[in-house]
Amino acid sequence: MPDAGEALGLLQLLARRGTPQPSAALARELGLPRSSTYRLLGVLRDAGFVTHSRDDQRWGLGVAAYELGSAYTRQQPLQRVALPTIRRLVDETQQNVHLAVLHGRDVLYVIEERAPGRPALVTDVGVRLPATLTASGLAMLARLPYAQVRALFPSRSDFVQRHGVGPTSLTALRSELSQVRARGYAFEDGSVTTGLASVAACVFDHTGQPAAGLATTFASDLKTAERERLVEQVLAAAESLSQRLGFRASIA
């Protein structure tokens, strides 16, 4: 697959240069025809791996490249550190608990711990779901700068629904994220699976950036008092995990 090798070559070259480059310079250094270079850059741009500046006609690495590059360092240490906290939360709540990281406009589930007797979930390790439909995704998106959220969701076509529930525009998403920030946790009911709801809190890394979303899923008809208790437990677990990752509240 020469195209795959050429696309990787483009990304590696942009990474080595450190600053955005003209397409002609990229084509020349890689020994590619300009037409092939433009085509590959277009594909990588559509996937979020490169960005194009119309002002100076230069190409640089995109958000997806950053996410891919940082995913390895995030996930493996994160999984090792988070697993004991998650297992304790399952024991305390007797509910299913999962940990997810942002992957573009999606969340990627990296830990899934099931409680005995609880309903099966569509989420599992390696599963990706639209971030705007999940409590984990909303918890993390709410802690990103608005400009970054806007870059992730530039048009209405970027919003996906499973059961007719969830934001369908950037304005609606912005309103939802404001509520998440105000109360300190995210909530969804029926967005992913009818009859099931989730609450989630953001887990921060040592720099104060969202590292993951920690969530528990439960039956939608759970009594209010029990639901409020779950919120407290999830918030406490997320705070504990953030501290284990080196986060200090003064950073936020």
C-alpha positions as a LaTeX table, in Angstrom:
\begin{tabular}{lrrr}
\hline
Residue & $x$ (\AA) & $y$ (\AA) & $z$ (\AA) \\
\hline
Met1 & 0.00 & 0.00 & 0.00 \\
Pro2 & 2.26 & 2.82 & $-1.21$ \\
Asp3 & $-0.33$ & 5.49 & $-0.36$ \\
Ala4 & $-0.23$ & 4.49 & 3.31 \\
Gly5 & 3.57 & 4.72 & 3.32 \\
Glu6 & 3.49 & 8.09 & 1.58 \\
Ala7 & 0.89 & 9.44 & 4.02 \\
Leu8 & 3.02 & 8.33 & 6.96 \\
Gly9 & 6.03 & 9.91 & 5.30 \\
Leu10 & 4.19 & 13.22 & 5.08 \\
Leu11 & 3.25 & 13.08 & 8.77 \\
Gln12 & 6.78 & 12.15 & 9.81 \\
Leu13 & 8.22 & 14.99 & 7.76 \\
Leu14 & 5.84 & 17.55 & 9.25 \\
Ala15 & 6.71 & 16.24 & 12.72 \\
Arg16 & 10.44 & 16.62 & 12.05 \\
Arg17 & 10.11 & 20.14 & 10.64 \\
Gly18 & 8.20 & 21.42 & 13.66 \\
Thr19 & 6.58 & 24.27 & 11.70 \\
Pro20 & 3.98 & 24.29 & 8.88 \\
Gln21 & 5.41 & 23.72 & 5.40 \\
Pro22 & 4.37 & 24.57 & 1.81 \\
Ser23 & 3.03 & 21.61 & $-0.14$ \\
Ala24 & 5.66 & 22.12 & $-2.84$ \\
Ala25 & 8.45 & 21.75 & $-0.29$ \\
Leu26 & 6.85 & 18.58 & 1.09 \\
Ala27 & 6.49 & 17.08 & $-2.39$ \\
Arg28 & 10.09 & 17.95 & $-3.27$ \\
Glu29 & 11.62 & 16.49 & $-0.12$ \\
Leu30 & 9.58 & 13.28 & $-0.33$ \\
Gly31 & 10.10 & 12.91 & $-4.08$ \\
Leu32 & 6.38 & 12.81 & $-4.79$ \\
Pro33 & 4.43 & 14.35 & $-7.65$ \\
Arg34 & 2.63 & 17.51 & $-6.56$ \\
Ser35 & $-0.73$ & 16.02 & $-7.55$ \\
Ser36 & $-0.16$ & 13.00 & $-5.29$ \\
Thr37 & 0.98 & 15.25 & $-2.45$ \\
Tyr38 & $-2.15$ & 17.42 & $-2.73$ \\
Arg39 & $-4.36$ & 14.31 & $-2.75$ \\
Leu40 & $-2.69$ & 12.82 & 0.34 \\
Leu41 & $-2.80$ & 16.12 & 2.20 \\
Gly42 & $-6.50$ & 16.40 & 1.41 \\
Val43 & $-7.19$ & 12.94 & 2.83 \\
Leu44 & $-5.14$ & 13.66 & 5.96 \\
Arg45 & $-6.86$ & 17.04 & 6.39 \\
Asp46 & $-10.32$ & 15.46 & 6.21 \\
Ala47 & $-9.27$ & 13.00 & 8.93 \\
Gly48 & $-7.90$ & 15.77 & 11.13 \\
Phe49 & $-4.24$ & 14.74 & 10.89 \\
Val50 & $-3.12$ & 17.91 & 9.12 \\
Thr51 & $-4.40$ & 21.48 & 8.88 \\
His52 & $-4.09$ & 24.00 & 6.07 \\
Ser53 & $-3.55$ & 27.73 & 6.56 \\
Arg54 & $-5.04$ & 29.73 & 3.71 \\
Asp55 & $-3.13$ & 32.84 & 4.79 \\
Asp56 & 0.32 & 31.49 & 3.99 \\
Gln57 & $-0.65$ & 28.29 & 2.10 \\
Arg58 & 1.20 & 26.04 & 4.51 \\
Trp59 & 0.39 & 22.65 & 6.01 \\
Gly60 & 0.91 & 21.60 & 9.63 \\
Leu61 & 0.00 & 18.74 & 11.95 \\
Gly62 & $-3.63$ & 18.56 & 13.11 \\
Val63 & $-5.33$ & 17.63 & 16.36 \\
Ala64 & $-5.71$ & 13.97 & 15.34 \\
Ala65 & $-1.92$ & 13.65 & 15.00 \\
Tyr66 & $-1.48$ & 15.02 & 18.50 \\
Glu67 & $-4.13$ & 12.67 & 19.88 \\
Leu68 & $-2.54$ & 9.68 & 18.18 \\
Gly69 & 0.91 & 10.60 & 19.39 \\
Ser70 & $-0.19$ & 11.08 & 22.97 \\
Ala71 & $-2.59$ & 8.11 & 23.12 \\
Tyr72 & 0.09 & 5.55 & 23.95 \\
Thr73 & 1.59 & 7.55 & 26.80 \\
Arg74 & $-1.89$ & 8.26 & 28.15 \\
Gln75 & $-3.58$ & 4.91 & 27.91 \\
Gln76 & $-1.15$ & 2.38 & 29.30 \\
Pro77 & $-0.16$ & 4.33 & 32.43 \\
Leu78 & $-3.76$ & 5.47 & 32.77 \\
Gln79 & $-5.08$ & 1.92 & 32.70 \\
Arg80 & $-2.60$ & 0.73 & 35.30 \\
Val81 & $-3.27$ & 3.63 & 37.64 \\
Ala82 & $-7.04$ & 3.67 & 37.14 \\
Leu83 & $-7.94$ & 0.00 & 37.46 \\
Pro84 & $-7.82$ & $-0.22$ & 41.30 \\
Thr85 & $-9.96$ & 2.93 & 41.61 \\
Ile86 & $-12.48$ & 1.60 & 39.13 \\
Arg87 & $-12.74$ & $-1.77$ & 40.83 \\
Arg88 & $-13.36$ & $-0.06$ & 44.16 \\
Leu89 & $-16.07$ & 2.05 & 42.55 \\
Val90 & $-17.76$ & $-1.07$ & 41.17 \\
Asp91 & $-17.69$ & $-2.64$ & 44.66 \\
Glu92 & $-19.10$ & 0.53 & 46.25 \\
Thr93 & $-21.84$ & 1.21 & 43.72 \\
Gln94 & $-22.62$ & $-2.31$ & 42.49 \\
Gln95 & $-22.96$ & $-0.73$ & 39.05 \\
Asn96 & $-21.03$ & $-1.03$ & 35.79 \\
Val97 & $-18.10$ & 1.40 & 35.59 \\
His98 & $-15.99$ & 2.41 & 32.62 \\
Leu99 & $-13.16$ & 4.74 & 31.67 \\
Ala100 & $-12.94$ & 6.41 & 28.26 \\
Val101 & $-10.56$ & 8.81 & 26.51 \\
Leu102 & $-11.33$ & 11.33 & 23.78 \\
His103 & $-10.45$ & 10.27 & 20.26 \\
Gly104 & $-11.43$ & 13.10 & 17.93 \\
Arg105 & $-15.21$ & 13.46 & 18.08 \\
Asp106 & $-15.53$ & 10.02 & 19.70 \\
Val107 & $-14.74$ & 8.44 & 23.03 \\
Leu108 & $-12.66$ & 5.27 & 23.13 \\
Tyr109 & $-13.35$ & 2.91 & 26.02 \\
Val110 & $-10.11$ & 1.70 & 27.63 \\
Ile111 & $-11.46$ & 0.05 & 30.80 \\
Glu112 & $-14.81$ & $-1.65$ & 31.35 \\
Glu113 & $-15.66$ & $-3.30$ & 34.68 \\
Arg114 & $-19.04$ & $-5.03$ & 35.01 \\
Ala115 & $-20.95$ & $-5.50$ & 38.25 \\
Pro116 & $-22.65$ & $-8.88$ & 38.85 \\
Gly117 & $-26.24$ & $-8.99$ & 37.70 \\
Arg118 & $-26.20$ & $-5.67$ & 35.89 \\
Pro119 & $-27.46$ & $-5.35$ & 32.30 \\
Ala120 & $-25.10$ & $-5.84$ & 29.37 \\
Leu121 & $-23.79$ & $-2.66$ & 27.77 \\
Val122 & $-22.84$ & $-1.70$ & 24.21 \\
Thr123 & $-19.64$ & $-0.24$ & 25.62 \\
Asp124 & $-16.55$ & $-2.40$ & 25.95 \\
Val125 & $-12.80$ & $-2.00$ & 25.72 \\
Gly126 & $-11.93$ & $-0.74$ & 22.24 \\
Val127 & $-15.47$ & 0.44 & 21.43 \\
Arg128 & $-15.86$ & 3.97 & 20.09 \\
Leu129 & $-19.03$ & 6.08 & 20.48 \\
Pro130 & $-19.86$ & 9.70 & 19.63 \\
Ala131 & $-18.57$ & 11.85 & 22.49 \\
Thr132 & $-21.67$ & 14.07 & 22.50 \\
Leu133 & $-23.90$ & 11.10 & 23.34 \\
Thr134 & $-21.92$ & 9.77 & 26.28 \\
Ala135 & $-21.57$ & 11.13 & 29.79 \\
Ser136 & $-17.82$ & 10.46 & 29.63 \\
Gly137 & $-17.49$ & 12.43 & 26.42 \\
Leu138 & $-19.51$ & 15.38 & 27.71 \\
Ala139 & $-17.48$ & 15.44 & 30.93 \\
Met140 & $-14.24$ & 15.79 & 28.93 \\
Leu141 & $-15.56$ & 18.15 & 26.24 \\
Ala142 & $-16.80$ & 20.50 & 28.96 \\
Arg143 & $-13.21$ & 20.99 & 30.12 \\
Leu144 & $-11.81$ & 21.84 & 26.68 \\
Pro145 & $-11.46$ & 25.43 & 25.39 \\
Tyr146 & $-14.49$ & 26.44 & 23.35 \\
Ala147 & $-12.30$ & 27.03 & 20.28 \\
Gln148 & $-11.20$ & 23.38 & 20.43 \\
Val149 & $-14.79$ & 22.15 & 20.75 \\
Arg150 & $-15.78$ & 24.31 & 17.79 \\
Ala151 & $-12.91$ & 22.86 & 15.74 \\
Leu152 & $-14.09$ & 19.34 & 16.55 \\
Phe153 & $-17.71$ & 20.08 & 15.57 \\
Pro154 & $-17.63$ & 22.64 & 12.74 \\
Ser155 & $-20.98$ & 21.66 & 11.18 \\
Arg156 & $-24.31$ & 20.03 & 12.00 \\
Ser157 & $-23.28$ & 16.91 & 10.06 \\
Asp158 & $-20.70$ & 16.21 & 12.77 \\
Phe159 & $-23.45$ & 15.49 & 15.32 \\
Val160 & $-24.72$ & 11.91 & 15.53 \\
Gln161 & $-27.73$ & 10.49 & 17.37 \\
Arg162 & $-28.63$ & 6.89 & 18.21 \\
His163 & $-32.15$ & 7.24 & 19.61 \\
Gly164 & $-33.12$ & 10.78 & 18.71 \\
Val165 & $-31.43$ & 12.10 & 21.86 \\
Gly166 & $-28.45$ & 14.42 & 22.14 \\
Pro167 & $-27.27$ & 17.79 & 20.78 \\
Thr168 & $-27.64$ & 18.43 & 17.06 \\
Ser169 & $-25.80$ & 21.76 & 16.80 \\
Leu170 & $-22.81$ & 23.55 & 18.25 \\
Thr171 & $-25.14$ & 25.95 & 20.07 \\
Ala172 & $-26.98$ & 23.09 & 21.76 \\
Leu173 & $-23.70$ & 21.37 & 22.64 \\
Arg174 & $-22.28$ & 24.57 & 24.10 \\
Ser175 & $-25.36$ & 24.94 & 26.31 \\
Glu176 & $-25.04$ & 21.35 & 27.50 \\
Leu177 & $-21.34$ & 21.74 & 28.27 \\
Ser178 & $-22.02$ & 24.90 & 30.27 \\
Gln179 & $-24.41$ & 22.92 & 32.46 \\
Val180 & $-21.84$ & 20.15 & 32.88 \\
Arg181 & $-19.19$ & 22.63 & 34.02 \\
Ala182 & $-21.63$ & 24.30 & 36.42 \\
Arg183 & $-22.64$ & 21.10 & 38.22 \\
Gly184 & $-19.26$ & 19.35 & 37.94 \\
Tyr185 & $-20.44$ & 16.17 & 36.25 \\
Ala186 & $-22.14$ & 14.98 & 33.05 \\
Phe187 & $-25.36$ & 13.03 & 32.72 \\
Glu188 & $-27.05$ & 11.20 & 29.86 \\
Asp189 & $-30.26$ & 9.19 & 29.82 \\
Gly190 & $-31.08$ & 7.03 & 26.82 \\
Ser191 & $-28.60$ & 8.67 & 24.45 \\
Val192 & $-26.58$ & 5.47 & 24.12 \\
Thr193 & $-29.03$ & 2.76 & 25.23 \\
Thr194 & $-32.73$ & 3.14 & 25.89 \\
Gly195 & $-33.54$ & 2.49 & 29.55 \\
Leu196 & $-30.00$ & 3.13 & 30.77 \\
Ala197 & $-28.45$ & 6.32 & 32.12 \\
Ser198 & $-24.89$ & 7.34 & 33.03 \\
Val199 & $-23.12$ & 9.91 & 35.14 \\
Ala200 & $-19.49$ & 10.81 & 34.55 \\
Ala201 & $-16.77$ & 13.08 & 35.86 \\
Cys202 & $-13.64$ & 14.30 & 34.15 \\
Val203 & $-10.27$ & 12.90 & 35.21 \\
Phe204 & $-7.42$ & 15.40 & 34.85 \\
Asp205 & $-3.76$ & 14.79 & 34.13 \\
His206 & $-0.84$ & 16.56 & 35.83 \\
Thr207 & $-1.17$ & 19.56 & 33.49 \\
Gly208 & $-4.87$ & 20.07 & 34.25 \\
Gln209 & $-6.00$ & 18.73 & 30.87 \\
Pro210 & $-8.79$ & 16.13 & 30.50 \\
Ala211 & $-7.16$ & 12.71 & 30.63 \\
Ala212 & $-10.32$ & 10.58 & 30.69 \\
Gly213 & $-13.96$ & 10.37 & 31.60 \\
Leu214 & $-14.96$ & 8.11 & 34.50 \\
Ala215 & $-18.58$ & 6.94 & 34.37 \\
Thr216 & $-21.06$ & 4.54 & 35.88 \\
Thr217 & $-24.14$ & 3.27 & 34.02 \\
Phe218 & $-27.40$ & 2.33 & 35.70 \\
Ala219 & $-31.11$ & 1.81 & 35.06 \\
Ser220 & $-32.93$ & 5.02 & 34.12 \\
Asp221 & $-35.59$ & 4.39 & 36.78 \\
Leu222 & $-33.06$ & 4.40 & 39.63 \\
Lys223 & $-34.42$ & 6.33 & 42.61 \\
Thr224 & $-33.28$ & 9.93 & 42.97 \\
Ala225 & $-31.52$ & 9.38 & 46.29 \\
Glu226 & $-29.54$ & 6.44 & 44.88 \\
Arg227 & $-28.65$ & 8.44 & 41.77 \\
Glu228 & $-27.38$ & 11.34 & 43.89 \\
Arg229 & $-25.26$ & 8.91 & 45.86 \\
Leu230 & $-23.77$ & 7.59 & 42.60 \\
Val231 & $-22.87$ & 11.14 & 41.57 \\
Glu232 & $-20.99$ & 11.66 & 44.84 \\
Gln233 & $-19.13$ & 8.38 & 44.46 \\
Val234 & $-18.14$ & 9.04 & 40.85 \\
Leu235 & $-16.93$ & 12.56 & 41.67 \\
Ala236 & $-14.87$ & 11.26 & 44.60 \\
Ala237 & $-13.34$ & 8.49 & 42.48 \\
Ala238 & $-12.49$ & 10.91 & 39.65 \\
Glu239 & $-10.85$ & 13.31 & 42.09 \\
Ser240 & $-8.83$ & 10.50 & 43.63 \\
Leu241 & $-7.71$ & 9.26 & 40.21 \\
Ser242 & $-6.79$ & 12.80 & 39.10 \\
Gln243 & $-4.60$ & 13.19 & 42.18 \\
Arg244 & $-2.90$ & 9.88 & 41.42 \\
Leu245 & $-2.11$ & 11.27 & 37.95 \\
Gly246 & $-0.47$ & 14.30 & 39.56 \\
Phe247 & $-3.30$ & 16.81 & 39.21 \\
Arg248 & $-3.68$ & 19.55 & 41.79 \\
Ala249 & $-6.87$ & 21.63 & 41.95 \\
Ser250 & $-4.88$ & 24.87 & 41.83 \\
Ile251 & $-3.95$ & 24.02 & 38.22 \\
Ala252 & $-7.54$ & 24.26 & 36.95 \\
\hline
\end{tabular}
